[in-house]
Amino acid sequence: MATPRRTIGIVAAGLALSLVAACGGGGGSASPDEPLQFFLSGDANQGGGIAALAAQYEQETGVKVEIVDIANADLQPKLKNAAQANDLPALARIGSLDPVWQDATVDLKSILDGSNIRRDLAAIDEDGKVLSLPTDITAVGLYVNKSLFDRAGVTYPTSADDIWSWDEFVAKVKEVQQKTGTTYGMVMDRSSHRLKSLLYEFGSEYWQPDASGTFQTNPNTKAALEYFKALNDDSFMPRSVWLTKADPNALFKSGDVVAYYSGSWQIADFAKNIKDFEWASVRLPKQPVRAAQYGNAASSVVFDGTGQEDAAVAFLKWMYQPENYRKLAERSGMLPAIEGLEVTYPEHADAFAVYNEEIAASAPIVSKIKQQELAYEAAGKAIVGPDPLRDETVRYLNGEQDVDTTIANVSQQLTEGHGPHP
């Protein structure tokens, strides 16, 4: 049974009384005119977009924002240690809230209200406090080996007026396989985020709590899971990806796979590392629903008790101004978290355009479930540890249980893990 994050937070807070963790953060004793420490991960890999904005901000205002780029695996532990030592930085770009420090965040309502920042991707608690704001968006998407399609003389959709169904997609990929002698038709990341898109595309409403708090789903979820299992046949899809964690990225880059169901974060990798064939970002199949699972790639938070709260909020407010945020998105190759913002990407603009279109065209259920998840996170009731949808689907694919048991197990684990809905 999964443990609610609020419980973990209480335990961690108790441990904090007996822990002293050094962490070089901004600190509760920081002076307002000292540099604002900004903890984040991966800015160098994304073109140094935030660092460039920080330099521009210092030039315009005289306020220095010190970017502290930390390895992704170390960011949350470092913030946790900083919270326990009362030595948090001024602000951070985080993957998710942590109950150890989320109560020490500043309300960002003043930035969100009146802006075009996506409200459905902000973490807002039951009292209306805005705990975090989306820094950028990540989305599920589909790639094809364009060279294989061209060699086979097979076409794929290139406009929003010509979206293929899953049945049409599978048929075309199998045709390319047969004509080119390619080993596999498709690989999909071993992730519930990718699987969610497929479920939505079949008309699933995912699992949602009823009046009693029990998580239920609709019949289309069963149809989607059965379809997915049929594709995992070691011919169209290699079973090794979902069952033994083979690397789908490496398989696609080998050139021996026709299509890759993954996400927007692959664009930079493919642009740099695929040299032996042409690839293309294409529209996801529908059956009959268009739905790209999307959410926060990362979120911004400001910490309370540092003595630099006002200055940190001022920087974030400046960063989210459209003219400044546009520079960030363009330099870092980000999908924008500001609605209606036109971004001119210097490279692979066509690929980014497909993702932005897919997000805008996605069924409302995608946003609804994301808001549900953020509400649980803000209430300290997000599930940590095992992933019910992914793990139960793996058991189903492996023949350990049938589809009805799979659905029932996911329902039970979500119900027990989240507890009463916020």
PyMOL commands that set and color helices and strands:
alter all, ss='L'
color gray80, all
select helices_A, chain A and resi 5-16+49-61+72-84+102-104+109-112+119-121+146-152+166-180+192-201+219-231+239-244+248-253+266-273+309-319+322-332+349-361+364-378+388-397+403-418
alter helices_A, ss='H'
color red, helices_A
select strands_A, chain A and resi 36-40+65-69+91-94+123-124+130-145+184-188+208-209+215-216+257-263+279-282+294-302
alter strands_A, ss='S'
color yellow, strands_A
deselect
rebuild
show_as cartoon
